[in-house]
Amino acid sequence: MDKNIKLDALFIGAHPDDIEITSSGTLLRLMNANKKCGIVDLTRGELSTRGTLKSRALETVAASKILGVSVRENLRLKDGDIINNAENRQKLIRIIRKYQPGIIFAPYASDRHPDHINASKFITECIYYSGLTKIKTPNLPAFRPQRIFYFRHAYDLPISLIVDISDTFNKKVQSIMSYSSQFYNPISKEPETYISSNLFQKDIEAKARFYGFKIGVEFGEPFYTEEPLNISPLELFKI
């Protein structure tokens, strides 16, 4: 992975595997369109019931290879305690200024997992502060992405757009199942969790089909943006 490039899109999740679950179909579509994409995981997922830090790290490498991302970094914030303070904001601001992504994808603020809720506000604030020149990061000038798109986890969100991921859904599932310690594995002896059941695996497909149906395709991923989209009249015929 090249760590000295300008990204078109940066996907930020609270834990390794969050992006794979929520928005990797869209990431893959962007990659297929020759866009440079990266992922930042805020924590290492050290509080996860199943697996170890070592197995999670190896699984993340495997998933990243499937996705083909240009960049993947981990900020090593504390899992279960994503604190929105100046020290932690500096870490993400440096990443944003380093890669200068045009778009950032982030978790929506309403969810069952406190880390996803806290991560959403933390990321949103970092994006804003990254554009302030009086917040200094050595050798990295102020920079603010053009737009934030929020993705859903467990709870629904207001929908601004749905991306057709019919051509990338199978690869999305492959990237998710790279995390064999976390998801459905009939031979695992570890405790079952919310995401390790066979029902959760089926739910991933069911939700993708649900959102795809809304736009007349097989599979889709929904997103919300707080600012209005500027769409030309001709683009309306592509919707």
KELUM-95753 format. One record per residue (C-alpha): residue number from 1; x, y, z; residue in one letter. Coordinates in pm, whole numbers, plus 32768, in hexadecimal, padded with zeros to 4 digits. Example, Ala and Ser with C-alpha at 12.3 -4.5 7.8 and 13.67 -1.06 7.14 Angstrom:
REM residues 2
<r><pos>1</pos><xx>84CE</xx><yy>7E3E</yy><zz>830C</zz><code>A</code></r>
<r><pos>2</pos><xx>8557</xx><yy>7F96</yy><zz>82CA</zz><code>S</code></r>
This chain:
REM residues 239
<r><pos>1</pos><xx>8000</xx><yy>8000</yy><zz>8000</zz><code>M</code></r>
<r><pos>2</pos><xx>807B</xx><yy>815B</yy><zz>7FA6</zz><code>D</code></r>
<r><pos>3</pos><xx>8071</xx><yy>8245</yy><zz>80D2</zz><code>K</code></r>
<r><pos>4</pos><xx>80D8</xx><yy>837D</yy><zz>8011</zz><code>N</code></r>
<r><pos>5</pos><xx>7FB5</xx><yy>83B2</yy><zz>7F26</zz><code>I</code></r>
<r><pos>6</pos><xx>7E87</xx><yy>8492</yy><zz>7F08</zz><code>K</code></r>
<r><pos>7</pos><xx>7D44</xx><yy>83D1</yy><zz>7F38</zz><code>L</code></r>
<r><pos>8</pos><xx>7BFA</xx><yy>8404</yy><zz>7E88</zz><code>D</code></r>
<r><pos>9</pos><xx>7B3A</xx><yy>836B</yy><zz>7FAA</zz><code>A</code></r>
<r><pos>10</pos><xx>7B8D</xx><yy>830C</yy><zz>8111</zz><code>L</code></r>
<r><pos>11</pos><xx>7AB1</xx><yy>8218</yy><zz>81CF</zz><code>F</code></r>
<r><pos>12</pos><xx>7AC9</xx><yy>8234</yy><zz>834B</zz><code>I</code></r>
<r><pos>13</pos><xx>7A40</xx><yy>8130</yy><zz>843D</zz><code>G</code></r>
<r><pos>14</pos><xx>7A53</xx><yy>80FC</yy><zz>85B2</zz><code>A</code></r>
<r><pos>15</pos><xx>7ACF</xx><yy>7F94</yy><zz>8597</zz><code>H</code></r>
<r><pos>16</pos><xx>7B7B</xx><yy>7EB4</yy><zz>8498</zz><code>P</code></r>
<r><pos>17</pos><xx>7A61</xx><yy>7E12</yy><zz>83CC</zz><code>D</code></r>
<r><pos>18</pos><xx>7971</xx><yy>7F3C</yy><zz>83F3</zz><code>D</code></r>
<r><pos>19</pos><xx>79B9</xx><yy>7FBA</yy><zz>8294</zz><code>I</code></r>
<r><pos>20</pos><xx>79A2</xx><yy>7E5D</yy><zz>8202</zz><code>E</code></r>
<r><pos>21</pos><xx>7846</xx><yy>7E32</yy><zz>8297</zz><code>I</code></r>
<r><pos>22</pos><xx>77B8</xx><yy>7F8A</yy><zz>824F</zz><code>T</code></r>
<r><pos>23</pos><xx>784A</xx><yy>801D</yy><zz>8112</zz><code>S</code></r>
<r><pos>24</pos><xx>794D</xx><yy>7F3F</yy><zz>806A</zz><code>S</code></r>
<r><pos>25</pos><xx>786B</xx><yy>7F06</yy><zz>7F3E</zz><code>G</code></r>
<r><pos>26</pos><xx>7879</xx><yy>807C</yy><zz>7EF8</zz><code>T</code></r>
<r><pos>27</pos><xx>79EF</xx><yy>8083</yy><zz>7F38</zz><code>L</code></r>
<r><pos>28</pos><xx>7A1C</xx><yy>7F6F</yy><zz>7E37</zz><code>L</code></r>
<r><pos>29</pos><xx>7947</xx><yy>802B</yy><zz>7D39</zz><code>R</code></r>
<r><pos>30</pos><xx>7A22</xx><yy>815D</yy><zz>7D66</zz><code>L</code></r>
<r><pos>31</pos><xx>7B5B</xx><yy>8086</yy><zz>7D3F</zz><code>M</code></r>
<r><pos>32</pos><xx>7ACA</xx><yy>7FF0</yy><zz>7C00</zz><code>N</code></r>
<r><pos>33</pos><xx>7AA1</xx><yy>8155</yy><zz>7B80</zz><code>A</code></r>
<r><pos>34</pos><xx>7C19</xx><yy>818D</yy><zz>7BB9</zz><code>N</code></r>
<r><pos>35</pos><xx>7BE4</xx><yy>825D</yy><zz>7CF2</zz><code>K</code></r>
<r><pos>36</pos><xx>7CE6</xx><yy>8246</yy><zz>7E08</zz><code>K</code></r>
<r><pos>37</pos><xx>7C47</xx><yy>81DA</yy><zz>7F50</zz><code>C</code></r>
<r><pos>38</pos><xx>7CC7</xx><yy>81A4</yy><zz>80AF</zz><code>G</code></r>
<r><pos>39</pos><xx>7C49</xx><yy>8129</yy><zz>81FE</zz><code>I</code></r>
<r><pos>40</pos><xx>7C8E</xx><yy>81A3</yy><zz>835E</zz><code>V</code></r>
<r><pos>41</pos><xx>7C2C</xx><yy>80CA</yy><zz>8487</zz><code>D</code></r>
<r><pos>42</pos><xx>7C1C</xx><yy>8198</yy><zz>85C6</zz><code>L</code></r>
<r><pos>43</pos><xx>7C59</xx><yy>8072</yy><zz>86B1</zz><code>T</code></r>
<r><pos>44</pos><xx>7CE8</xx><yy>7F12</yy><zz>869E</zz><code>R</code></r>
<r><pos>45</pos><xx>7BA7</xx><yy>7E76</yy><zz>8720</zz><code>G</code></r>
<r><pos>46</pos><xx>7C50</xx><yy>7DFE</yy><zz>885B</zz><code>E</code></r>
<r><pos>47</pos><xx>7B07</xx><yy>7DD7</yy><zz>8919</zz><code>L</code></r>
<r><pos>48</pos><xx>7A78</xx><yy>7CE0</yy><zz>881D</zz><code>S</code></r>
<r><pos>49</pos><xx>79F1</xx><yy>7BA6</yy><zz>88C2</zz><code>T</code></r>
<r><pos>50</pos><xx>7A8A</xx><yy>7AC3</yy><zz>87BB</zz><code>R</code></r>
<r><pos>51</pos><xx>7BE7</xx><yy>7AB3</yy><zz>872D</zz><code>G</code></r>
<r><pos>52</pos><xx>7D28</xx><yy>7B60</yy><zz>8797</zz><code>T</code></r>
<r><pos>53</pos><xx>7DDF</xx><yy>7C9C</yy><zz>8732</zz><code>L</code></r>
<r><pos>54</pos><xx>7ECB</xx><yy>7BC5</yy><zz>8664</zz><code>K</code></r>
<r><pos>55</pos><xx>7DB7</xx><yy>7B0B</yy><zz>85AC</zz><code>S</code></r>
<r><pos>56</pos><xx>7CF5</xx><yy>7C4F</yy><zz>8571</zz><code>R</code></r>
<r><pos>57</pos><xx>7E2A</xx><yy>7CF5</yy><zz>84DE</zz><code>A</code></r>
<r><pos>58</pos><xx>7E68</xx><yy>7BCF</yy><zz>83F2</zz><code>L</code></r>
<r><pos>59</pos><xx>7CFB</xx><yy>7BCD</yy><zz>838B</zz><code>E</code></r>
<r><pos>60</pos><xx>7D0B</xx><yy>7D43</yy><zz>8343</zz><code>T</code></r>
<r><pos>61</pos><xx>7E35</xx><yy>7D0E</yy><zz>825E</zz><code>V</code></r>
<r><pos>62</pos><xx>7D79</xx><yy>7BFA</yy><zz>81A4</zz><code>A</code></r>
<r><pos>63</pos><xx>7C40</xx><yy>7CD2</yy><zz>817E</zz><code>A</code></r>
<r><pos>64</pos><xx>7D0E</xx><yy>7DFA</yy><zz>8106</zz><code>S</code></r>
<r><pos>65</pos><xx>7DAD</xx><yy>7D25</yy><zz>7FF6</zz><code>K</code></r>
<r><pos>66</pos><xx>7C55</xx><yy>7CB9</yy><zz>7F7D</zz><code>I</code></r>
<r><pos>67</pos><xx>7BE0</xx><yy>7E22</yy><zz>7F73</zz><code>L</code></r>
<r><pos>68</pos><xx>7D23</xx><yy>7E99</yy><zz>7ED1</zz><code>G</code></r>
<r><pos>69</pos><xx>7D2D</xx><yy>7FDE</yy><zz>7F97</zz><code>V</code></r>
<r><pos>70</pos><xx>7E4F</xx><yy>80CB</yy><zz>7F63</zz><code>S</code></r>
<r><pos>71</pos><xx>7E6B</xx><yy>811C</yy><zz>80D7</zz><code>V</code></r>
<r><pos>72</pos><xx>7DFC</xx><yy>8083</yy><zz>8221</zz><code>R</code></r>
<r><pos>73</pos><xx>7E61</xx><yy>8114</yy><zz>8370</zz><code>E</code></r>
<r><pos>74</pos><xx>7DFD</xx><yy>80DB</yy><zz>84D9</zz><code>N</code></r>
<r><pos>75</pos><xx>7DFA</xx><yy>8201</yy><zz>85CE</zz><code>L</code></r>
<r><pos>76</pos><xx>7E08</xx><yy>8116</yy><zz>86FD</zz><code>R</code></r>
<r><pos>77</pos><xx>7D07</xx><yy>81D9</yy><zz>87C1</zz><code>L</code></r>
<r><pos>78</pos><xx>7C7A</xx><yy>811C</yy><zz>88EB</zz><code>K</code></r>
<r><pos>79</pos><xx>7B66</xx><yy>8028</yy><zz>888F</zz><code>D</code></r>
<r><pos>80</pos><xx>7A33</xx><yy>806F</yy><zz>8962</zz><code>G</code></r>
<r><pos>81</pos><xx>7AB5</xx><yy>81C8</yy><zz>89BA</zz><code>D</code></r>
<r><pos>82</pos><xx>7AD8</xx><yy>829D</yy><zz>8881</zz><code>I</code></r>
<r><pos>83</pos><xx>7B22</xx><yy>83E9</yy><zz>8929</zz><code>I</code></r>
<r><pos>84</pos><xx>7AEC</xx><yy>8528</yy><zz>8865</zz><code>N</code></r>
<r><pos>85</pos><xx>7C0F</xx><yy>85F6</yy><zz>88E7</zz><code>N</code></r>
<r><pos>86</pos><xx>7D1E</xx><yy>86CE</yy><zz>8849</zz><code>A</code></r>
<r><pos>87</pos><xx>7E24</xx><yy>85B9</yy><zz>884E</zz><code>E</code></r>
<r><pos>88</pos><xx>7D48</xx><yy>84C0</yy><zz>8798</zz><code>N</code></r>
<r><pos>89</pos><xx>7CC5</xx><yy>85C5</yy><zz>86A5</zz><code>R</code></r>
<r><pos>90</pos><xx>7E2A</xx><yy>8618</yy><zz>8643</zz><code>Q</code></r>
<r><pos>91</pos><xx>7E5D</xx><yy>84AC</yy><zz>85DB</zz><code>K</code></r>
<r><pos>92</pos><xx>7D38</xx><yy>84AB</yy><zz>84EA</zz><code>L</code></r>
<r><pos>93</pos><xx>7D72</xx><yy>8610</yy><zz>8472</zz><code>I</code></r>
<r><pos>94</pos><xx>7ED3</xx><yy>85A9</yy><zz>840B</zz><code>R</code></r>
<r><pos>95</pos><xx>7E44</xx><yy>8486</yy><zz>8344</zz><code>I</code></r>
<r><pos>96</pos><xx>7D44</xx><yy>8563</yy><zz>8294</zz><code>I</code></r>
<r><pos>97</pos><xx>7E4A</xx><yy>8668</yy><zz>823D</zz><code>R</code></r>
<r><pos>98</pos><xx>7F43</xx><yy>855F</yy><zz>81CF</zz><code>K</code></r>
<r><pos>99</pos><xx>7E5D</xx><yy>84B3</yy><zz>80D6</zz><code>Y</code></r>
<r><pos>100</pos><xx>7D78</xx><yy>85D9</yy><zz>807E</zz><code>Q</code></r>
<r><pos>101</pos><xx>7C47</xx><yy>8505</yy><zz>8026</zz><code>P</code></r>
<r><pos>102</pos><xx>7B36</xx><yy>85AD</yy><zz>7F5C</zz><code>G</code></r>
<r><pos>103</pos><xx>7A2C</xx><yy>84E1</yy><zz>8012</zz><code>I</code></r>
<r><pos>104</pos><xx>7A20</xx><yy>8440</yy><zz>8169</zz><code>I</code></r>
<r><pos>105</pos><xx>7937</xx><yy>8325</yy><zz>81C7</zz><code>F</code></r>
<r><pos>106</pos><xx>78E5</xx><yy>830E</yy><zz>833B</zz><code>A</code></r>
<r><pos>107</pos><xx>77EF</xx><yy>825E</yy><zz>8426</zz><code>P</code></r>
<r><pos>108</pos><xx>769B</xx><yy>82F9</yy><zz>845E</zz><code>Y</code></r>
<r><pos>109</pos><xx>766B</xx><yy>837F</yy><zz>85BE</zz><code>A</code></r>
<r><pos>110</pos><xx>753E</xx><yy>82A7</yy><zz>861D</zz><code>S</code></r>
<r><pos>111</pos><xx>759C</xx><yy>813F</yy><zz>866E</zz><code>D</code></r>
<r><pos>112</pos><xx>758F</xx><yy>802D</yy><zz>8777</zz><code>R</code></r>
<r><pos>113</pos><xx>770C</xx><yy>8031</yy><zz>87A7</zz><code>H</code></r>
<r><pos>114</pos><xx>7792</xx><yy>815B</yy><zz>8870</zz><code>P</code></r>
<r><pos>115</pos><xx>78DB</xx><yy>8151</yy><zz>87AE</zz><code>D</code></r>
<r><pos>116</pos><xx>7822</xx><yy>8190</yy><zz>8668</zz><code>H</code></r>
<r><pos>117</pos><xx>7765</xx><yy>82B3</yy><zz>8703</zz><code>I</code></r>
<r><pos>118</pos><xx>78A1</xx><yy>834E</yy><zz>8798</zz><code>N</code></r>
<r><pos>119</pos><xx>796A</xx><yy>830E</yy><zz>865C</zz><code>A</code></r>
<r><pos>120</pos><xx>786B</xx><yy>83C9</yy><zz>8589</zz><code>S</code></r>
<r><pos>121</pos><xx>7885</xx><yy>850A</yy><zz>8652</zz><code>K</code></r>
<r><pos>122</pos><xx>79FE</xx><yy>84E7</yy><zz>8673</zz><code>F</code></r>
<r><pos>123</pos><xx>7A31</xx><yy>84BC</yy><zz>84FC</zz><code>I</code></r>
<r><pos>124</pos><xx>7943</xx><yy>85D7</yy><zz>84A4</zz><code>T</code></r>
<r><pos>125</pos><xx>79F8</xx><yy>86C8</yy><zz>858C</zz><code>E</code></r>
<r><pos>126</pos><xx>7B4F</xx><yy>865E</yy><zz>8509</zz><code>C</code></r>
<r><pos>127</pos><xx>7AE0</xx><yy>86A1</yy><zz>83A4</zz><code>I</code></r>
<r><pos>128</pos><xx>7A77</xx><yy>8802</yy><zz>8402</zz><code>Y</code></r>
<r><pos>129</pos><xx>7BAD</xx><yy>884F</yy><zz>84D3</zz><code>Y</code></r>
<r><pos>130</pos><xx>7C8E</xx><yy>87C4</yy><zz>83C1</zz><code>S</code></r>
<r><pos>131</pos><xx>7C2F</xx><yy>88F5</yy><zz>82F4</zz><code>G</code></r>
<r><pos>132</pos><xx>7C9E</xx><yy>89F1</yy><zz>83FA</zz><code>L</code></r>
<r><pos>133</pos><xx>7DF3</xx><yy>8A86</yy><zz>83B2</zz><code>T</code></r>
<r><pos>134</pos><xx>7E39</xx><yy>8ADB</yy><zz>851F</zz><code>K</code></r>
<r><pos>135</pos><xx>7E33</xx><yy>896B</yy><zz>857D</zz><code>I</code></r>
<r><pos>136</pos><xx>7F94</xx><yy>8908</yy><zz>8523</zz><code>K</code></r>
<r><pos>137</pos><xx>8019</xx><yy>87BB</yy><zz>84A9</zz><code>T</code></r>
<r><pos>138</pos><xx>818D</xx><yy>87C1</yy><zz>8443</zz><code>P</code></r>
<r><pos>139</pos><xx>81BE</xx><yy>87C5</yy><zz>82C9</zz><code>N</code></r>
<r><pos>140</pos><xx>804A</xx><yy>878B</yy><zz>828B</zz><code>L</code></r>
<r><pos>141</pos><xx>7F76</xx><yy>88B6</yy><zz>8223</zz><code>P</code></r>
<r><pos>142</pos><xx>7E0A</xx><yy>88E4</yy><zz>8281</zz><code>A</code></r>
<r><pos>143</pos><xx>7D1B</xx><yy>881A</yy><zz>81AB</zz><code>F</code></r>
<r><pos>144</pos><xx>7BA6</xx><yy>87CD</yy><zz>81B9</zz><code>R</code></r>
<r><pos>145</pos><xx>7AFA</xx><yy>86C2</yy><zz>80E3</zz><code>P</code></r>
<r><pos>146</pos><xx>79DE</xx><yy>872D</yy><zz>8001</zz><code>Q</code></r>
<r><pos>147</pos><xx>78D5</xx><yy>864B</yy><zz>809B</zz><code>R</code></r>
<r><pos>148</pos><xx>7886</xx><yy>8549</yy><zz>81A7</zz><code>I</code></r>
<r><pos>149</pos><xx>77AB</xx><yy>841E</yy><zz>815E</zz><code>F</code></r>
<r><pos>150</pos><xx>7729</xx><yy>8360</yy><zz>828C</zz><code>Y</code></r>
<r><pos>151</pos><xx>76EE</xx><yy>81E7</yy><zz>8280</zz><code>F</code></r>
<r><pos>152</pos><xx>7605</xx><yy>8115</yy><zz>8357</zz><code>R</code></r>
<r><pos>153</pos><xx>7656</xx><yy>8003</yy><zz>8450</zz><code>H</code></r>
<r><pos>154</pos><xx>7537</xx><yy>7F65</yy><zz>8514</zz><code>A</code></r>
<r><pos>155</pos><xx>743F</xx><yy>8084</yy><zz>8508</zz><code>Y</code></r>
<r><pos>156</pos><xx>739E</xx><yy>8128</yy><zz>83DA</zz><code>D</code></r>
<r><pos>157</pos><xx>7404</xx><yy>8280</yy><zz>8361</zz><code>L</code></r>
<r><pos>158</pos><xx>7367</xx><yy>838C</yy><zz>8284</zz><code>P</code></r>
<r><pos>159</pos><xx>73C1</xx><yy>832A</yy><zz>8121</zz><code>I</code></r>
<r><pos>160</pos><xx>7460</xx><yy>8429</yy><zz>8037</zz><code>S</code></r>
<r><pos>161</pos><xx>74D2</xx><yy>832A</yy><zz>7F37</zz><code>L</code></r>
<r><pos>162</pos><xx>74F5</xx><yy>81B4</yy><zz>7F00</zz><code>I</code></r>
<r><pos>163</pos><xx>7621</xx><yy>812B</yy><zz>7E43</zz><code>V</code></r>
<r><pos>164</pos><xx>75EF</xx><yy>8001</yy><zz>7D5C</zz><code>D</code></r>
<r><pos>165</pos><xx>76E4</xx><yy>7EF6</yy><zz>7DD7</zz><code>I</code></r>
<r><pos>166</pos><xx>7659</xx><yy>7DD5</yy><zz>7D0B</zz><code>S</code></r>
<r><pos>167</pos><xx>77A8</xx><yy>7DA0</yy><zz>7C5B</zz><code>D</code></r>
<r><pos>168</pos><xx>7876</xx><yy>7DB7</yy><zz>7D9B</zz><code>T</code></r>
<r><pos>169</pos><xx>7798</xx><yy>7D0A</yy><zz>7E9C</zz><code>F</code></r>
<r><pos>170</pos><xx>7842</xx><yy>7BB5</yy><zz>7E86</zz><code>N</code></r>
<r><pos>171</pos><xx>7998</xx><yy>7C52</yy><zz>7EBB</zz><code>K</code></r>
<r><pos>172</pos><xx>7909</xx><yy>7D1C</yy><zz>7FDE</zz><code>K</code></r>
<r><pos>173</pos><xx>789A</xx><yy>7BD7</yy><zz>8081</zz><code>V</code></r>
<r><pos>174</pos><xx>79F3</xx><yy>7B41</yy><zz>8047</zz><code>Q</code></r>
<r><pos>175</pos><xx>7A92</xx><yy>7C66</yy><zz>80FC</zz><code>S</code></r>
<r><pos>176</pos><xx>79A0</xx><yy>7C42</yy><zz>8220</zz><code>I</code></r>
<r><pos>177</pos><xx>79DD</xx><yy>7ACC</yy><zz>8240</zz><code>M</code></r>
<r><pos>178</pos><xx>7B55</xx><yy>7B0C</yy><zz>824F</zz><code>S</code></r>
<r><pos>179</pos><xx>7B0C</xx><yy>7B5A</yy><zz>83BD</zz><code>Y</code></r>
<r><pos>180</pos><xx>7AD6</xx><yy>79EA</yy><zz>8409</zz><code>S</code></r>
<r><pos>181</pos><xx>7AFA</xx><yy>7A20</yy><zz>857F</zz><code>S</code></r>
<r><pos>182</pos><xx>79DC</xx><yy>7B1B</yy><zz>8583</zz><code>Q</code></r>
<r><pos>183</pos><xx>78D2</xx><yy>7A93</yy><zz>8498</zz><code>F</code></r>
<r><pos>184</pos><xx>7817</xx><yy>7950</yy><zz>8465</zz><code>Y</code></r>
<r><pos>185</pos><xx>78FE</xx><yy>7825</yy><zz>8483</zz><code>N</code></r>
<r><pos>186</pos><xx>7851</xx><yy>76DB</yy><zz>84D2</zz><code>P</code></r>
<r><pos>187</pos><xx>7992</xx><yy>763C</yy><zz>8558</zz><code>I</code></r>
<r><pos>188</pos><xx>79E6</xx><yy>775A</yy><zz>8647</zz><code>S</code></r>
<r><pos>189</pos><xx>79E0</xx><yy>770A</yy><zz>87BB</zz><code>K</code></r>
<r><pos>190</pos><xx>79CF</xx><yy>7878</yy><zz>8823</zz><code>E</code></r>
<r><pos>191</pos><xx>7898</xx><yy>791D</yy><zz>88B9</zz><code>P</code></r>
<r><pos>192</pos><xx>778E</xx><yy>7984</yy><zz>87C1</zz><code>E</code></r>
<r><pos>193</pos><xx>775C</xx><yy>7AFA</yy><zz>8798</zz><code>T</code></r>
<r><pos>194</pos><xx>766D</xx><yy>7BE3</yy><zz>86E3</zz><code>Y</code></r>
<r><pos>195</pos><xx>7741</xx><yy>7BD4</yy><zz>85A6</zz><code>I</code></r>
<r><pos>196</pos><xx>77BA</xx><yy>7A6B</yy><zz>85B5</zz><code>S</code></r>
<r><pos>197</pos><xx>7668</xx><yy>79C7</yy><zz>8580</zz><code>S</code></r>
<r><pos>198</pos><xx>75F8</xx><yy>793B</yy><zz>8432</zz><code>N</code></r>
<r><pos>199</pos><xx>74D1</xx><yy>7A2B</yy><zz>8447</zz><code>L</code></r>
<r><pos>200</pos><xx>75B9</xx><yy>7B5A</yy><zz>843C</zz><code>F</code></r>
<r><pos>201</pos><xx>7660</xx><yy>7AD3</yy><zz>8304</zz><code>Q</code></r>
<r><pos>202</pos><xx>750A</xx><yy>7AAB</yy><zz>8263</zz><code>K</code></r>
<r><pos>203</pos><xx>74AB</xx><yy>7C08</yy><zz>82DB</zz><code>D</code></r>
<r><pos>204</pos><xx>75CD</xx><yy>7CA0</yy><zz>8215</zz><code>I</code></r>
<r><pos>205</pos><xx>753B</xx><yy>7C14</yy><zz>80D4</zz><code>E</code></r>
<r><pos>206</pos><xx>73D5</xx><yy>7C65</yy><zz>8134</zz><code>A</code></r>
<r><pos>207</pos><xx>7424</xx><yy>7DD3</yy><zz>8178</zz><code>K</code></r>
<r><pos>208</pos><xx>74ED</xx><yy>7DF4</yy><zz>8037</zz><code>A</code></r>
<r><pos>209</pos><xx>73CA</xx><yy>7D60</yy><zz>7F75</zz><code>R</code></r>
<r><pos>210</pos><xx>72D4</xx><yy>7E45</yy><zz>802A</zz><code>F</code></r>
<r><pos>211</pos><xx>7392</xx><yy>7F81</yy><zz>7FCB</zz><code>Y</code></r>
<r><pos>212</pos><xx>73D9</xx><yy>7F00</yy><zz>7E6F</zz><code>G</code></r>
<r><pos>213</pos><xx>7266</xx><yy>7EC5</yy><zz>7E37</zz><code>F</code></r>
<r><pos>214</pos><xx>7222</xx><yy>8032</yy><zz>7E88</zz><code>K</code></r>
<r><pos>215</pos><xx>72ED</xx><yy>809E</yy><zz>7D5A</zz><code>I</code></r>
<r><pos>216</pos><xx>7294</xx><yy>7F7C</yy><zz>7C76</zz><code>G</code></r>
<r><pos>217</pos><xx>73D7</xx><yy>7EB4</yy><zz>7C93</zz><code>V</code></r>
<r><pos>218</pos><xx>7440</xx><yy>7D76</yy><zz>7D46</zz><code>E</code></r>
<r><pos>219</pos><xx>7517</xx><yy>7E06</yy><zz>7E5F</zz><code>F</code></r>
<r><pos>220</pos><xx>7545</xx><yy>7F63</yy><zz>7EEE</zz><code>G</code></r>
<r><pos>221</pos><xx>75ED</xx><yy>8028</yy><zz>8006</zz><code>E</code></r>
<r><pos>222</pos><xx>7540</xx><yy>815B</yy><zz>809C</zz><code>P</code></r>
<r><pos>223</pos><xx>75E5</xx><yy>82A3</yy><zz>8104</zz><code>F</code></r>
<r><pos>224</pos><xx>7580</xx><yy>83ED</yy><zz>819F</zz><code>Y</code></r>
<r><pos>225</pos><xx>761B</xx><yy>8542</yy><zz>816B</zz><code>T</code></r>
<r><pos>226</pos><xx>75BA</xx><yy>8679</yy><zz>8230</zz><code>E</code></r>
<r><pos>227</pos><xx>75F5</xx><yy>876A</yy><zz>8112</zz><code>E</code></r>
<r><pos>228</pos><xx>751C</xx><yy>8774</yy><zz>7FD7</zz><code>P</code></r>
<r><pos>229</pos><xx>75A3</xx><yy>86C2</yy><zz>7EA5</zz><code>L</code></r>
<r><pos>230</pos><xx>75E5</xx><yy>8799</yy><zz>7D73</zz><code>N</code></r>
<r><pos>231</pos><xx>7553</xx><yy>86CF</yy><zz>7C54</zz><code>I</code></r>
<r><pos>232</pos><xx>7533</xx><yy>8752</yy><zz>7AF0</zz><code>S</code></r>
<r><pos>233</pos><xx>73F1</xx><yy>8718</yy><zz>7A2A</zz><code>P</code></r>
<r><pos>234</pos><xx>74A2</xx><yy>861A</yy><zz>7949</zz><code>L</code></r>
<r><pos>235</pos><xx>7517</xx><yy>8555</yy><zz>7A79</zz><code>E</code></r>
<r><pos>236</pos><xx>73AE</xx><yy>852D</yy><zz>7AE7</zz><code>L</code></r>
<r><pos>237</pos><xx>737D</xx><yy>843A</yy><zz>79C6</zz><code>F</code></r>
<r><pos>238</pos><xx>7494</xx><yy>835C</yy><zz>7A55</zz><code>K</code></r>
<r><pos>239</pos><xx>73E7</xx><yy>8337</yy><zz>7BA8</zz><code>I</code></r>
